């Protein structure tokens, strides 16, 4: 019906082509957002929440201490360093 009674011409085809492209782009963006929203996993019950990209430094340090890779003194010293406190506790 683009050439109904001589109306439309080339502009109608251009408008229709652009409209279809924009519609398909919109569908693609919606599908992408749905996939990204459903793809994010939440931590299991009892697990600490992960920061974007993986565990943070304190979580890694706690895991190393729990596995026995470092002793308590080293754990506390490194934890204090991460938190910006002096490693020996309160200064005199």
C-alpha positions in Angstrom: 0.0 0.0 0.0 3.0 2.3 -0.2 2.0 3.5 -3.7 -1.7 3.9 -3.0 -2.9 6.6 -5.4 0.6 7.6 -6.1 1.5 8.6 -2.6 4.7 7.5 -0.8 7.5 7.4 -3.3 11.0 6.7 -2.2 10.6 8.4 1.2 8.2 5.7 2.4 10.7 3.0 1.7 13.4 4.8 3.6 11.1 5.5 6.5 10.0 1.8 6.6 13.6 0.6 6.4 14.7 2.9 9.3 11.6 1.9 11.3 12.3 -1.8 10.9 16.0 -1.3 11.9 15.1 0.6 15.0 12.5 -2.0 16.0 15.0 -4.8 15.6 17.6 -2.9 17.6 15.1 -2.3 20.4 14.3 -6.0 20.5 18.0 -6.8 20.6 18.6 -4.4 23.5 15.6 -5.8 25.5 16.8 -9.4 25.0 20.4 -8.4 26.0 19.1 -6.7 29.2 17.0 -9.8 30.1 19.9 -12.2 29.6 22.2 -10.0 31.7 19.6 -9.7 34.5 19.1 -13.5 34.6 22.8 -14.3 34.3 23.9 -12.7 37.5 24.2 -15.3 40.3 23.7 -14.5 43.9 25.9 -16.1 46.6 24.6 -19.2 48.4 23.2 -18.9 51.9 26.1 -18.3 54.3 28.6 -17.2 51.7 29.9 -13.7 51.8 28.7 -11.5 48.9 31.3 -11.1 46.1 32.4 -7.8 44.8 32.3 -7.2 41.1 35.0 -9.3 39.5 35.5 -11.6 42.5 36.3 -11.6 46.2 37.9 -8.7 47.8 41.3 -8.7 49.6 39.9 -9.3 53.1 37.9 -12.3 51.9 41.0 -13.8 50.2 43.0 -13.2 53.4 40.4 -14.9 55.6 40.3 -17.9 53.2 44.1 -18.2 53.4 43.9 -18.1 57.2 41.1 -20.6 57.3 43.1 -23.0 55.1 46.1 -22.7 57.4 48.4 -21.0 54.8 49.1 -18.2 57.2 49.2 -18.0 61.0 47.1 -15.7 63.2 49.8 -13.1 63.7 50.4 -12.8 60.0 46.6 -12.7 59.4 46.1 -9.8 61.9 49.1 -7.9 60.6 47.9 -8.1 57.0 44.4 -7.3 58.0 45.5 -4.2 59.8 47.5 -3.2 56.8 44.5 -3.6 54.5 42.3 -1.5 56.8 45.0 1.2 57.2 45.6 0.7 60.9 49.1 0.3 62.4 50.0 -3.4 62.6 50.9 -3.3 66.3 47.6 -2.0 67.4 47.3 1.4 69.2 50.4 3.5 69.1 51.9 4.8 72.4 
